[in-house]
Amino acid sequence: MIIIFQILFASFVLYVFGSIAKKRKQGMLGVKGLLFWVLFWLGALTVVLWPEALSRLADVFGIGRGVDLAIYISMAVVFFLLFRLHIKIECVGRDITTLTREIALLKHNEK
């Protein structure tokens, strides 16, 4: 039986897919990012539409409830994405420092 939340969530996922396609078309999302987000949202949709599948998967891993498995997986994904963002921010900071030094040296040599 489909409940209201499942219908709303499926509609939201369709909206997200539209957003993903738009960002890809604008060149703001690479192939790896596209693949990651499509698979992520397909997985989320699968869990919402067939919650018993998550419970069966949790049993395979020896976890009591499907919800617990979803929380563990979600936390792992969030921490992984935070790690990647941290690395990206560090690289951008280094690039800005390098550019600032080069601009300062160019301006100093012009005088």
LUMKOL-417409 format. One record per residue (C-alpha): residue in three letters; residue number from 1; x, y negated, z. Coordinates in nm, 2 decimals. Each point is the difference from the previous one (the first is absolute). Last residue first. Layout:
N
+------+-----+--------+--------+--------+
! type ! seq !      X !      Y !      Z !
+------+-----+--------+--------+--------+
!  ALA ! NUM !      X !      Y !      Z !
...
+------+-----+--------+--------+--------+
//
This chain:
111
+------+-----+--------+--------+--------+
! type ! seq !      X !      Y !      Z !
+------+-----+--------+--------+--------+
!  LYS ! 111 !   5.71 !  -4.96 !  -0.94 !
!  GLU ! 110 !  -0.11 !   0.28 !  -0.23 !
!  ASN ! 109 !   0.20 !   0.26 !   0.19 !
!  HIS ! 108 !  -0.20 !  -0.06 !   0.32 !
!  LYS ! 107 !  -0.33 !   0.04 !  -0.19 !
!  LEU ! 106 !   0.12 !   0.33 !  -0.15 !
!  LEU ! 105 !   0.12 !   0.12 !   0.34 !
!  ALA ! 104 !  -0.33 !  -0.09 !   0.17 !
!  ILE ! 103 !  -0.19 !   0.18 !  -0.28 !
!  GLU ! 102 !   0.21 !   0.31 !   0.04 !
!  ARG ! 101 !  -0.04 !   0.00 !   0.38 !
!  THR ! 100 !  -0.38 !  -0.04 !  -0.03 !
!  LEU !  99 !  -0.02 !   0.28 !  -0.25 !
!  THR !  98 !   0.19 !   0.24 !   0.22 !
!  THR !  97 !  -0.21 !  -0.09 !   0.30 !
!  ILE !  96 !  -0.32 !   0.04 !  -0.20 !
!  ASP !  95 !   0.12 !   0.34 !  -0.12 !
!  ARG !  94 !   0.08 !   0.12 !   0.35 !
!  GLY !  93 !  -0.34 !  -0.11 !   0.12 !
!  VAL !  92 !  -0.17 !   0.18 !  -0.29 !
!  CYS !  91 !   0.19 !   0.32 !   0.08 !
!  GLU !  90 !  -0.10 !  -0.02 !   0.37 !
!  ILE !  89 !  -0.36 !  -0.05 !  -0.10 !
!  LYS !  88 !   0.01 !   0.30 !  -0.23 !
!  ILE !  87 !   0.15 !   0.22 !   0.28 !
!  HIS !  86 !  -0.27 !  -0.12 !   0.24 !
!  LEU !  85 !  -0.27 !   0.06 !  -0.26 !
!  ARG !  84 !   0.12 !   0.36 !  -0.05 !
!  PHE !  83 !   0.01 !   0.07 !   0.37 !
!  LEU !  82 !  -0.35 !  -0.15 !   0.04 !
!  LEU !  81 !  -0.12 !   0.23 !  -0.28 !
!  PHE !  80 !   0.15 !   0.30 !   0.17 !
!  PHE !  79 !  -0.16 !  -0.10 !   0.34 !
!  VAL !  78 !  -0.34 !  -0.04 !  -0.16 !
!  VAL !  77 !   0.03 !   0.33 !  -0.19 !
!  ALA !  76 !   0.10 !   0.19 !   0.32 !
!  MET !  75 !  -0.28 !  -0.17 !   0.20 !
!  SER !  74 !  -0.26 !   0.10 !  -0.26 !
!  ILE !  73 !   0.12 !   0.36 !  -0.01 !
!  TYR !  72 !  -0.02 !   0.03 !   0.38 !
!  ILE !  71 !  -0.34 !  -0.17 !   0.01 !
!  ALA !  70 !  -0.14 !   0.22 !  -0.28 !
!  LEU !  69 !   0.13 !   0.31 !   0.18 !
!  ASP !  68 !  -0.17 !  -0.11 !   0.32 !
!  VAL !  67 !  -0.32 !  -0.05 !  -0.19 !
!  GLY !  66 !   0.02 !   0.35 !  -0.14 !
!  ARG !  65 !  -0.01 !   0.14 !   0.35 !
!  GLY !  64 !   0.21 !   0.24 !   0.20 !
!  ILE !  63 !   0.33 !  -0.01 !  -0.19 !
!  GLY !  62 !   0.16 !   0.34 !  -0.07 !
!  PHE !  61 !   0.12 !  -0.10 !  -0.34 !
!  VAL !  60 !  -0.24 !   0.23 !  -0.18 !
!  ASP !  59 !  -0.28 !  -0.10 !   0.24 !
!  ALA !  58 !   0.06 !  -0.37 !  -0.10 !
!  LEU !  57 !  -0.05 !   0.10 !  -0.37 !
!  ARG !  56 !  -0.33 !   0.16 !   0.09 !
!  SER !  55 !  -0.11 !  -0.31 !   0.18 !
!  LEU !  54 !   0.11 !  -0.22 !  -0.29 !
!  ALA !  53 !  -0.21 !   0.22 !  -0.24 !
!  GLU !  52 !  -0.30 !  -0.04 !   0.24 !
!  PRO !  51 !   0.01 !  -0.38 !  -0.06 !
!  TRP !  50 !  -0.10 !   0.05 !  -0.37 !
!  LEU !  49 !  -0.11 !  -0.35 !  -0.13 !
!  VAL !  48 !   0.21 !  -0.20 !   0.25 !
!  VAL !  47 !   0.30 !   0.22 !  -0.03 !
!  THR !  46 !  -0.01 !   0.01 !  -0.38 !
!  LEU !  45 !  -0.04 !  -0.38 !  -0.01 !
!  ALA !  44 !   0.31 !  -0.04 !   0.22 !
!  GLY !  43 !   0.20 !   0.24 !  -0.22 !
!  LEU !  42 !  -0.12 !  -0.18 !  -0.32 !
!  TRP !  41 !   0.10 !  -0.33 !   0.17 !
!  PHE !  40 !   0.35 !   0.12 !   0.08 !
!  LEU !  39 !   0.04 !   0.17 !  -0.34 !
!  VAL !  38 !  -0.09 !  -0.33 !  -0.18 !
!  TRP !  37 !   0.21 !  -0.20 !   0.23 !
!  PHE !  36 !   0.32 !   0.21 !  -0.04 !
!  LEU !  35 !  -0.04 !   0.04 !  -0.38 !
!  LEU !  34 !  -0.04 !  -0.37 !  -0.06 !
!  GLY !  33 !   0.29 !  -0.08 !   0.23 !
!  LYS !  32 !   0.22 !   0.25 !  -0.18 !
!  VAL !  31 !  -0.11 !  -0.14 !  -0.34 !
!  GLY !  30 !   0.07 !  -0.36 !   0.10 !
!  LEU !  29 !  -0.25 !  -0.25 !   0.14 !
!  MET !  28 !   0.01 !  -0.38 !  -0.06 !
!  GLY !  27 !   0.01 !   0.03 !  -0.38 !
!  GLN !  26 !  -0.33 !  -0.17 !  -0.05 !
!  LYS !  25 !  -0.15 !   0.32 !  -0.14 !
!  ARG !  24 !   0.12 !   0.19 !   0.30 !
!  LYS !  23 !  -0.16 !  -0.25 !   0.24 !
!  LYS !  22 !  -0.33 !   0.02 !  -0.19 !
!  ALA !  21 !   0.01 !   0.38 !   0.00 !
!  ILE !  20 !   0.06 !   0.01 !   0.37 !
!  SER !  19 !  -0.28 !  -0.25 !   0.06 !
!  GLY !  18 !  -0.24 !   0.21 !  -0.21 !
!  PHE !  17 !   0.11 !   0.31 !   0.19 !
!  VAL !  16 !  -0.07 !  -0.19 !   0.33 !
!  TYR !  15 !  -0.36 !  -0.08 !  -0.12 !
!  LEU !  14 !  -0.05 !   0.36 !  -0.08 !
!  VAL !  13 !   0.13 !   0.09 !   0.35 !
!  PHE !  12 !  -0.25 !  -0.25 !   0.15 !
!  SER !  11 !  -0.29 !   0.17 !  -0.18 !
!  ALA !  10 !   0.12 !   0.34 !   0.13 !
!  PHE !   9 !   0.02 !  -0.15 !   0.35 !
!  LEU !   8 !  -0.35 !  -0.14 !  -0.02 !
!  ILE !   7 !  -0.15 !   0.32 !  -0.13 !
!  GLN !   6 !   0.18 !   0.21 !   0.26 !
!  PHE !   5 !  -0.10 !  -0.25 !   0.27 !
!  ILE !   4 !  -0.37 !   0.03 !  -0.10 !
!  ILE !   3 !   0.00 !   0.38 !   0.04 !
!  ILE !   2 !   0.03 !   0.26 !  -0.28 !
!  MET !   1 !  -0.14 !   0.34 !   0.10 !
+------+-----+--------+--------+--------+
//
